């Protein structure tokens, strides 16, 4: 098991929530790949800010589903059709889907 996966586990109500762990892994991957993407990206700042916001939600004990989905839309819009980031963005989208739809 990778060191970061062991150290970065999030605990929700005394138990590890696999959805939160998966979201954290996906966000970490996208942040790393975005940082390594050196081409000019007009909305890079927006993507970085929203990824940081999602990471903060994770660290706070669990994301608000409506806010999480909003962040995903902003990240996807900012990254657009950058094929080099498509796999990592897809992983974030899949991780967000694990939380289901917002209630209300």
URSUL-V208434 format. One record per pair of residues at least 12 apart in sequence whose C-alpha atoms are under 10 Angstrom apart, sorted by the first residue. I is the first residue (numbers start at 1). GAP is how many residues later the second one is. Records with the same first field share a line. If there is no record, write none. Layout:
I = GAP, GAP
This chain:
4 = 21, 24
5 = 16, 17, 19, 20
8 = 13, 16, 17, 51
9 = 12, 13, 15, 16, 50
10 = 12, 14, 48, 49, 50, 51, 52
11 = 47, 48, 49, 50, 51
12 = 46, 47, 48, 49, 50
13 = 48, 49
17 = 44, 45
18 = 77, 80
19 = 43, 76, 77, 78, 79, 80
20 = 37, 38, 39, 41, 42, 43, 75, 76, 78, 79
21 = 37, 74
22 = 69, 70, 72, 73, 74, 76
23 = 31, 32, 35, 40, 68, 69, 70, 71, 72, 73, 74, 75, 76
24 = 30, 31, 33, 34, 35, 68, 71
25 = 63, 66, 67, 70
26 = 61, 62, 63, 64, 65, 66, 67, 68, 69, 70
27 = 24, 25, 27, 28, 31, 61, 62, 64, 65, 66, 68
28 = 23, 24, 27, 60, 64
29 = 56, 58, 59, 60, 62, 63
30 = 17, 18, 21, 55, 56, 57, 58, 59, 60, 61, 62
31 = 16, 17, 20, 21, 24, 54, 57, 58
32 = 56
33 = 51, 52, 54, 55, 56
34 = 13, 14, 45, 50, 51, 54, 55
35 = 13
37 = 45, 47, 48
39 = 43
41 = 37, 38, 39, 41
42 = 36, 37
43 = 31, 32, 34, 35, 36, 37
44 = 31, 34, 35
45 = 30, 33
46 = 25, 28, 29, 31, 32, 33
47 = 24, 25, 26, 27, 28, 29, 30, 31, 32
48 = 27, 30, 31
49 = 22, 25, 26
50 = 18, 20, 21, 22, 23, 24, 25, 28
51 = 17, 20, 21, 23, 24, 41
52 = 19
53 = 14, 15, 18
54 = 13, 14, 15, 17, 18
63 = 33, 36
64 = 35, 38
65 = 31, 32, 34, 35, 36, 37, 38
66 = 33, 34, 35, 36, 37, 38
67 = 35
68 = 28, 29, 31, 34
69 = 24, 27, 28, 30, 31, 32, 33
71 = 25
72 = 17, 20, 21, 24
73 = 20
75 = 14, 17, 18
76 = 13, 14, 16, 17
